[in-house]
Amino acid sequence: MARRTITVHHVRAVLRGAERHGVDTVPLLRGAQIPPLLLGDDRARVTAPQFARLFRELYRATQDEFLGLGSATSRPGTFAMMCQAALGCRDLGAAVDRGATFYGLFPGGPDLVLERHGGEAVFGVRNDLEQDYFLAECLVIIWHRLCSWLIGRRIPLRWAEFGHPPPPHKDEYELLFGCPVRFGAERTGAGFDPHWLDAPLIRDEDALDEMLRRAPFELLSRREYGTTVAEQVRRVLARALRSSPRLPSLGEIATRLAVSPATLRRRLAQEATSYQQLKDAVRRDAAIAGLVEGREPIAELAARLGFSEDTAFHRAFRRWTGTTPGSYRTETERPSVAGTERPSGAVPYDSSPPADSSGAGPSGGGPSDGGAASAGVAEGASRG
């Protein structure tokens, strides 16, 4: 399965807290094998392991589970203790209420709330977190992912909305959240069917310990449950690419999904995407992963991805990322800045197949105490 990549907008965003505190982020980027020059191009993207390594570098540098993005520090271990407190609840609603109460004990922390309005449940962030709206996005994402993990089911969101204006990468959010998204709203939060609040928690302390050991990726990842047509099409394309450079046509995929080509086009359009966008995204993500994680010659990589000529691959890669394949590989292979510890190996992937990365930000701690990064990205980051 081709793993999704993460937009550079989220890389910039997760660096903002450290930058505000005067931390030199160039060595951190180098330690994560992210070329600093990529940050200058809005089209650039990074892989999930690169982003996860950057999160850990930032965690070590800031010693803050919010990575310096909040108005107050969240001390290492806070997220783990909140999870422990919530784990003993009778159902998901009680667990969310307890978690929100837990964070309310810390001055300057997020003011979280679970509201029930008739036929809808709303998880919200009541304080505006003016210092960094990215943190508010991350809080909504991480709580959605955590709730789904606690009950072992992906909770479909009905909507998500944010108090800040639409960012430059606003088109990625609907795929990230899997629901309509609105900006410039009066509140920050997400709505879902309230019946999920009655679901029992299926995780025990052993499962929690394992999840925390694998943070941030356990909650950074987003499994494809096949709940959208775009997910189903992407899955077919990614699986096909593993065995052949020839990707199935829209008509062939429509046949596999037992719909007409016209119906498939219409459903993809309703999800704000298209067959061509998904095909480009699968090839783009596979190309970036191949350049970062392997030693495959660029000509062989181009052929494996279905390009008949190197020049066509170079043009496509520059269109996707703003740089050439050779430049991207050279930058990611440069050694760490002297004195900067390089994490040993890539962050382990979630072993549950298939998993998509998400990228982007805090909500919990580091590699040893069990924090989790929320992911303001990359499900959406993979879009396009």
Order of alpha helices (4+ residues) and beta strands (2+ residues): beta-alpha-alpha-beta-alpha-alpha-alpha-beta-beta-alpha-beta-alpha-beta-beta-alpha-alpha-beta-alpha-alpha-alpha-alpha-alpha-alpha-alpha-beta
